[in-house]
Amino acid sequence: MKKNKILIVDDNKLNRQSLADIFRKAYQIVESEDGKKALEYLKKDKGLSVAAIILDLIMPVMDGFAFLEEFKKHSEYKYIPIVIATTEDNVENEKRCLEYGVWDFIPKSFHREIIWFRVMNAIKRSKQHFLEYDSLTGIYNRQMFYQKTREMLDDSKDETFAFIRLDIDRFKMINSFYGAAEGDRLLRCMAHNICGVLSAYKTYTYGRLNSDVFGICVAVEKEQDALLIAQKIREQVKKNGELRCYLETSAGCYIIRDKEMEVSAIYEHAVIAAQECKGQYMHHEALYTEQMGKEMQREQQIINEMDTALEEKQFVVYFQPKYELDGYTPRGAEALVRWKKPDGTMVSPGEFIPVFEKNGFIIKLDYYVWDQVCQLIATALRAGRKPDPISVNVSRVNLYNPNFLESLVNLVEKYRIPPEYLHLELTESVFSDTENVILNAVNYLHKAGFTILMDDFGSGYSSLNVLKDIDLDVLKIDMKFLSKGKDDGRGEKILAAVIQMAKALDMPVIAEGVEEKKQVQMLKRLGCNYIQGYYFAKPMPQEDYERLARKSHE
């Protein structure tokens, strides 16, 4: 909405009309005879169309000072300039008005040109202020912060500067629980805290970049000073007692080596450092290192190549057989994805899977693997063979994909394969998420005929609750479970108890990561059903697995 109105607040009708005549050609005029009615108009308008307010101080109902007191409480009016119209030369009144944030004064002698220029200058300054400052906190906005930081770096000689990127942890949650007004108050508090901490330093800039993200550039003597500044701000934020919630900040700090670097690029380095703190309890400040930069570059390289890799089928499905302990016979496999580049180099799943889970590409990759496995099963069925089930991994991200369940069902229908041939592996960590989402997904998949495996059973802290509340079909236990702690037989006893419990629940147990003969012997003794691991077979290409599967059924 265009700010095209001037609000004139004066109880004298002749005064209002005389002022209105000065501005009528350029602005729409809104007249109010007291402060109360003026506030009512502003509330209705939300201050969106008012370019300036000309205010009389002495009025009935609500005088100018009472109006200013109430006006100051509304941050949304912050950039509406108020010009006082007065006949008195009263120093105390003038001082009091300035404390309330009044922009200028005009005489009621009605010197038309002086009144026009004073009000126009106030409007121009307010527009400029709006362009340079954040309307909520009153500090620099992103554009002005970058500009002032650039000027500061260009003017500096021997000083070392640190750039700090700060945000409030779980700010969206705070907004949801306490409302936008409290969230806004917290942001203003954050700006105030930053200002207070930086006042001890000589050269600095700071601003609000977006939402709850703030930027600081400050001259420091030592690198660790950057972390100390961020820590002090965090301590100040935590003292905010008006919100009964746990408040923390995350800060990424970058020591500027090249002052000619673009401020936006400097900021990105601080962002990389800040990511080291996310989700890390007791780790709230991080200093950028070259290793972080290399990891980020590598991650970006993976992202740049992922779409092409999928189109060119550089992702290859390998199969690691599962062996039945009774007879050591292959009984199906787990499908695992590998990335083989055109030059023959392999990208480790440990390198690309976390990146894809973070950016959502794992949804496409999961589907690609499922499709390849369904094709393999369909080929075997058309050849008259009865293949063993193959399990595929379902990432946590997919469970929140609204198309996941339908796409999986459509896939088995597309290849005309019974769903019992496609087993679905969910890691135990998935079940720590929203229980209703997981429960509904498992129930849907069971009704559709799929078998659900819980992978990495025992690695988390909710295993028994999950087994109690969610109907799963198979447990997978990683043998790494036994490698931690002292070797006093405790792990084996726990493993035996898990296997007995699974049998009582009618759930087969698969032990994966089996690499030694003594592990095989122990698992057989404990009554484990299946094993998977390097002792019998590493993950292998599709042709090798098909050959092994056919041989096992001869």
N, C-alpha and C positions, 0 to 999 in steps of 0.2 A: 504494500500500500504506500502511495506517495505521501511524503510529509508535506502537505500543502495547506496546513491550517495554523493560524496563530490564535492562541487562547488568551483572551484578555479578562483578568479577574480584578474587578473594581466595583465597589458598591455605588459609585457615582456614575449615573447613566451618561451624563455629558462627557465625562472623562473617557468612558468606554467608546463613545461615538467618535470623539476627536482622535483617539488612537487608531480606531478602526479605519478612519478615512485615510490615514497615512499608508496603510498596508493593503487596502481593499483591492487595488488593481493587481497586486502580485499574489495575494493569499486569500483563502477563505477565512472569514472571521467567526470565531466562536466566543460569545460573551457569557460571563458568569458574574453574579453580583456578590458572591462570597466564596470562601475557600471550600466549604462543604460541597456546594454544587459543582465546583470545578473538579474536585476529586471524583465525584460521581460520574462526570463526563469522561474523565481519563480512564476510569475503571471500565466503562462501557466501550471506549475506543481502544483500550489497552495501550494507549500512548503511541499507536502506530501512525496516526496521521498528523500529529501535532509537531510542528517544526520549532515552535518557541512558545514560552509563556511570559506574558507581561503581568506582573503581580503588584497589587497595592498591599501595603502592610496593615493599614487600619481599616477594618471592615467588621460588621456585625456577624453573628452566628459563628463564623470561624475566621479569625484574622490571618494575616499573611504568615506570621510565625508558626501558628498551629498548622497551617497548610504545609509549610516547609518541613515541619516535624514529621507529618504523616507521609508526605511526598518522598522523603529520604528513605523510608522503609521499603520502597518498591524499586528493586534493581532494574526492572524493565523500563523505568523512566529515566535511568541514569544519564542518558545522552540528550535529554530534552533541556535546552538551556533556559534558565529562568532569569529574567531581567526585572529588577525592582523599579517601579515608578514611584518617586517620592518627592515631596516638597521640602523635606527636612534635611539639614546637614548635621546628622547625628552619628558621631563616630562609633558609639556603642552599638547602635542598631546596624550600622554598616558591618562592623566586625562580626556581629551575631549572624547576619545574613551570609557572610562569606564562609563562616564555619558550617553553615548548612549546604554550601556548595553553589551559592548564587553566582552567576556568570558576570553580570554587569549591573549598572544603575543608570537610569535615565531621569532627567528632571521633568516635573510636571508643568514646567513653563512652556512646554509644547513647541520647542524649536524643532520643527519637522525634520530637517535634514540630519541633525544630531541624533534624534530618536531613530530615524531610518537606518543610519550607518551603524549605530551601536547594536541594534537588534540584528541587522544583517551580518555584522561581524561575529556575533555570538552564534548565529546559525551556521556560518561557514566554519567556525572552530569546532562546533559540535559534529559536523559532517566529517571533518578531517579526523577528529578524535575517534569517530565511529570506524573509520577506515584503518586506524592504526592500533586501536586497543580492543581487547576482548570485552564484549559487553557485559559478561557475567562477573568476571574477576577484576576488571579494570587494569590488568597488566597487558603487555604487548600481545597482539595476536601473532599467528605463525609468520605471516608475511613481514610484519614490522620487526619481529624478533630476529628473523633471518637477516634483514637489512641492517639492523643495529649491530648484530654480531659480526657481519661482514666488515662494517666500518670499524668496529673495535679491533678486529684482527689486523686490518690494513694499517691502523694507526700505531699498533704495538711494535716494539722493537725487540727487546731481549726477554720479554715475559713468556712464561709457559702457560698455556691455557688448557683447561679440562672442559669437556662438554659432557653434561649429565642429562640423561633422559629418565624422567620419573613418571610413574603412574601409581594409582591406588589399586591394590589387589582386590579382586572381586567387586569392583565398583558397580557393575550392573546389578549384582545381587543387593547391594546397599540401596540402590535406587528402587529396586522392586519391593524390598521389605519396608523401607522408611519413606518412600515417595520422592518425587523429583525435587521438591522444595528442600528437603534435607540433603539430597545429593548435591544440589546447587550450593547450599550453605557449606558443605564439606569442601567443595572446590574453592570457594572463596577463602576458607580457612587454610587450605593448602597454599594458595597464592600468598596469603599473609605470612605463613610460616617460612616460605622460601625467601620472602623479602627480609624477614627478621634474621634468618641465619646468614644471608649474604651481606647484611649491613656491616659485618665484621671484616669484610674484604674490600679492597680498593677498587678493583676493576672487574665489572661483570655486566651481563645482560641476562634477562630471563623472560619467559612468556608462556602462554598456554597454547599448545599446538593443536589439540583437538580433544574433545570429550574430557577424560581425566589425565591426559598426557601433557606434561610440562617439560620445557627445555631450559637448561641453564648453561651459560658459558662463562667461566670465571678464571681469572689468573691465579695460579697456585704455585707454591714453592716446591712442593713434593707431590709425586703421583698419588700418594696415599691420601693427600688432602681432599681429593675428589670423593673418595669413599667416605671420608670423615664428614664432608658437607652433606652427602646423601643420608648418612646415618643420623646426623643431627636433625635434618628435616623429618625423617621417619619418626624419631623420638618425639618431636613436636606434634606430629599428626596423631600419634598414639595417645597423647594427652587430651585429645578432643573428647571430653567426657559427656557431651550432650547426646551422643549416639551410644547406646548400650550394645556395642558390637566390637568384634576384634578387628582393629584397623592396622594394616601394614602397607608399606610401599615397596615397589621394586625399582631398582635404579641400575642403569647401564652407564658406565663411565668410559670416556675415550680421551686419551691424552693427545692433543693435536700436535703432530710432528711437522706437518706441511700446512702453513697458514694460508696458502693460496688455494687449498682444496675448497670446493664448493661446500657451503654450509649444509646443504641437503645431504651430501655424501658423508660429511662429518656425523650428521645425525644418524645415518644408517649404520655407521660403525657402533654408535652408542646403543642402537636398537639390538644389534647382534649381541652385545654384552648383556643387555637387559634380559634377553631370552634365556640366559644361563640361570637366572633367578626364578623363572616361572615354575611353579609347582615344587620349589625346593624349600622345604621347611628350614627355618633358621639361616637361610642364605638370601639376603635381600639386596645386596650390592655386589656388583661384579665389574672388574676392570677389563677392558678389551685386550685381547692378546692376538698375536698373529695366527696362532693355531685356530682360534675361533673364526677368523677371517677365512682361513683355508677350508675349514669345515663348511662354512656358509657357501663358499664358491663351489665346492664339490656338490653340495646340496642343490645349488642353482643349476649346475651342469646336468645333474640327474633330471631335474624338472624340465630343463630345456629339451632334453632328448626323449622324454617318456612317451609323448604322443607318436613320434616317428617310430620308436621301438615297438609300440603296440601295433601300428599299421603294418610294419614290415615283419611282424611275428618274430622279433628278436627274443621275446620271452618264450622260453622253452619249458614244457612240463616234464619234470623227472618223476620217477616213481620209486618209493622205498618200500619194499615188500614187508608184510607183517607175517610172522611165522607162528603157526600153531605149535605149542610146546609138546603136545602129544603127537609125536612123530616128526617134528621139525619140518612141517610141510608149509609152503607158501600159501597164505590165505588172504589174498587181497593186498592192497598197498595204500600208502598215503601219497597224494599228489603234491609235489613241491615245485615251486616256480624258480627258474634260473634265468638270468639275463645274459645272453650270449651276443656280443656285438659282432658286426660284420667282419672286423679284423681278427675275430677269434678270441678276444679277451672276454673274461667273465666278470660281471659285477656281482659282488656278494649280496645275498638277500638281506643280510644284516645291515647292509649299507642303503639299499633302496626301499625296503619295506617300511621302515620308520618314516621316511620322507613321504611315501605315498599315503600312509595312514594319516599324516599331518595335513596333507593338502587335498585329501579326498579321492585321489586317483586310484586308491586301492579298490574302490567300488568297481571301476572298469577292469582292473587286473583280476580281481576275484572272478568276475563274470567270464572273462577270457579263459581262465583256468577251468572253471566249471564246464564251459562249452567244449573245451578240448577233451575233458574226461568223459563227458556224455557221448561225444563222437566215438571215443575208444570203446565204451560199453556197447553202444549201438552196433558198431562193426562186429563185435564178438557175438552178439545176439543174432544178427543177420546171418552169420556163418554157422549158426546152429550150436554154438558153444554156450555154456552157462557160466559167465564170468564171476569171479569173486568180487565182493563190494570194494569200491575204491572210495576213500575218504578225502574230502576237500576241506580246506580251511575257510572259515567265515570270519572276517575281521569284525572288530567291535563297531567300526564305522558303518558297516552294512546293516547292522541291526537297527540303526536309526535312519536308514534309507527307506523312504515310504514305498519304493518300488521293489524292495528286496524279495519279499515273500512271493509276490506274484511273478517276478522274473524267474525265480528258481523253479516254481511249478510249471511255468510256461516252457522252460528249457527241457524238462524231462518229457513234457508232452510233445514238444517239437521233434525230439529224437525217438519218441515212442519207446521209452525205457521205463520199466517199473521203478519207482523211487527207492525201493529197498536196495538197489544196486549203488546208489549214491549216498554215502554216509557224510554227515556234516560235523566237523570238528570246531568246537568253540573253546577258547582258552578260559581257564577259571577266572581270570581277571575280568572277563566280560560280565560275569555274574555279580560283580560288585557294583555295576551300574544300576540304573533305575529298574527295580525288580519287576514292576508291572510290564514294562516293555519287553524284557527277556521272557517272562512267563507267558505272555501272549504270543510271542514269536515261536517259542518251543511248542506250545499247544497247537498252533496253526500248522507247524511243520509235521508234528506227529499225526494230525488228522489227514495230512496230505500223503502220509506213508513214509516219511523220512526217518532215519535212525540218527540220534544225536549223541555225539561223544563229548565228554568233558576232558579237554586236554590240560596237561600240567596240574592234575589234581594234587592238592596238598601244598602248592606253592604259595597260596594266598592264606587268608585268615577266615574265610567264610565257607570253607568246603562242606562242613556238616550241615550248615543251614541250607545251603544250595540243594544238597541231596534230600533234605527233609521237605523242602518247599517246591522243588522243580523236578518233574519226571524226566530223568535222563536215562540213556540206554547203556552206555559203555563208559568206563573210566580209563584214562590213560595216565600213567605215572612215569615221570622222567627219572631215570636212575641217578641224575645229579642230586636227587633228594637224599641219597645215601652218602654223598661225598663231603657234606659239611659236618663240622664238629668232630669230636674224637671217636675213634673206632672202638666202641665198647658194646656193640651189638644192639644199641638202642634203635638205630635206624631200621635194622632188619626186623625187630620186634614190632615197630610201628607199621612197617610194610606188611607184615603178616596179619596184623589186626585189620588193616585196610582191605586186604584181599578177602579175609573172612567176612567183613562187613559187606563187601560188594556181593559176595556169594549169597549172603542172607537176603540181599535186595534183588537177587537175580540179575546182577550186572556183571558181564564179563570184564576182565581187567587186561589191559595191554600195557606192558612195560616197554618204554622206548629209551633209546640211548644205551642199549645193551652192547658192551664192547668186549667183555671178558667171559671166558668159559665158566669161571667160578660164579659169575652173576647168573648165567643160564642155569647152572645146577641149583643155586639157591632159589631162583624163581620157580623152578619146576618143583622143588621140595615144598614151597609155600603154596602151591596150587594155582599159580598165575596161568592165565589162559593163552595169551599171545605175547610175543616179543617182537621188537622192532629195533634194529640197530646195526652198527658196523660189523658185529660179530658174524652175522649171517649175510648182510648185503648193504652196500651203500646205495644212496639214491642213484637210479640208472635211467638212461634214455628210454623212450617208449618202446622202441624195437626190442631192446634187451628184456624189458619187463614182459612184453607179449610172448617172447620166446620162453621165458621162465614160467609164465602162467600156463601156457599150452603144455609144457613138459610136466607140470605138476598134476595135470588132469589126464595124462595118458594112462 
